[in-house]
Amino acid sequence: MLILILGLILFLYVLERIITTLFGIKKKGKISETTGKKVDRWGRVIILVFYLGALPFVVTKDVNVIKWYFALYLLFAMGFQSIMEWKYLKNSKQYITTLILLMLSEAILINIEYFL
């Protein structure tokens, strides 16, 4: 299981490099270096607190519910990151990389039982 997770992380890292090279996307910096610093921080905290608060109710459920719990967390976290990159990193197409990785990560996470 650990090897599978490490393999997925490595796969997503290499995929990010390929996407940035293929589309010619250059990283323009971080959101924390822009005026959206507080919005980004508060948004991430709100998403994390909501999902950590719901965790005790999800842990007692079926494995399928836990899978969808993590899929929704990934969707909200990476979706928020993509919106923040689009809004605050002007003249950068960095959000495209995040959206592509979001779609592929969701597809892998939803179909994880076929990899095991």
C-alpha positions in Angstrom: 0.0 0.0 0.0 2.8 2.4 0.9 4.5 1.6 -2.4 1.3 2.4 -4.3 1.0 5.8 -2.5 4.6 6.7 -3.2 4.3 5.6 -6.8 1.2 7.8 -7.2 3.0 10.8 -5.7 5.9 10.3 -8.0 3.6 9.8 -11.0 1.7 13.1 -10.2 5.0 15.0 -9.7 6.4 13.8 -13.1 3.0 14.5 -14.7 3.1 18.1 -13.4 6.5 18.6 -14.9 5.3 17.2 -18.2 2.2 19.4 -18.2 4.2 22.6 -17.4 6.7 21.7 -20.2 4.1 20.7 -22.7 1.9 23.8 -22.3 4.8 26.1 -21.6 3.4 27.2 -18.3 5.8 29.2 -16.1 5.3 29.5 -12.4 4.9 33.2 -11.5 5.2 32.8 -7.8 3.0 31.9 -4.9 -0.3 33.1 -3.8 1.2 34.0 -0.4 3.3 36.6 -2.1 0.2 38.5 -3.5 -2.7 40.5 -2.1 -4.7 37.2 -1.8 -2.5 35.9 1.0 -5.2 36.3 3.7 -8.0 35.0 1.5 -5.9 31.9 0.6 -5.0 31.2 4.2 -8.6 31.6 5.5 -10.1 29.5 2.7 -7.7 26.7 3.3 -8.3 26.8 7.1 -12.1 26.8 6.6 -12.0 23.8 4.2 -9.6 21.9 6.6 -11.7 22.6 9.7 -14.9 21.6 8.0 -13.4 18.3 6.8 -11.7 17.5 10.1 -15.0 18.2 11.9 -16.8 15.7 9.6 -14.1 13.1 10.0 -15.4 11.4 13.1 -18.8 10.8 11.4 -17.1 9.4 8.2 -14.7 7.0 9.9 -17.5 4.8 11.2 -19.0 4.4 7.8 -18.2 2.1 4.8 -15.0 2.2 2.9 -16.8 3.6 -0.1 -18.0 6.6 2.0 -14.5 7.3 3.1 -13.3 7.2 -0.5 -15.8 9.8 -1.5 -15.0 11.9 1.6 -11.4 12.2 0.5 -12.4 12.7 -3.1 -14.6 15.7 -2.1 -11.8 17.1 0.1 -9.4 16.9 -2.8 -11.9 18.5 -5.1 -12.5 21.4 -2.7 -8.9 21.9 -1.8 -7.4 21.8 -5.3 -10.4 23.6 -6.8 -9.9 26.4 -4.3 -6.2 26.5 -5.1 -6.9 26.7 -8.8 -9.4 29.6 -8.3 -6.9 31.4 -6.2 -4.1 31.0 -8.8 -6.5 32.2 -11.5 -7.6 35.2 -9.5 -4.3 36.4 -7.9 -1.5 35.2 -10.2 -2.3 37.4 -13.2 -0.5 36.7 -16.5 0.1 33.1 -15.4 -1.6 29.9 -16.6 -0.5 28.0 -13.5 -4.1 27.2 -12.7 -4.3 25.0 -15.8 -1.8 22.6 -14.3 -3.7 22.5 -11.0 -7.0 21.8 -12.9 -5.4 19.0 -14.9 -3.8 17.4 -11.8 -7.2 17.7 -10.0 -9.0 15.8 -12.7 -6.4 13.1 -12.9 -6.1 12.8 -9.1 -9.9 12.5 -8.8 -10.0 9.8 -11.5 -7.3 7.8 -9.7 -8.9 8.3 -6.3 -12.4 7.3 -7.4 -11.0 4.2 -9.2 -8.5 3.2 -6.5 -10.0 -0.2 -5.9 -9.0 -1.2 -9.4 -5.3 -0.5 -8.6 -5.3 -2.6 -5.5 
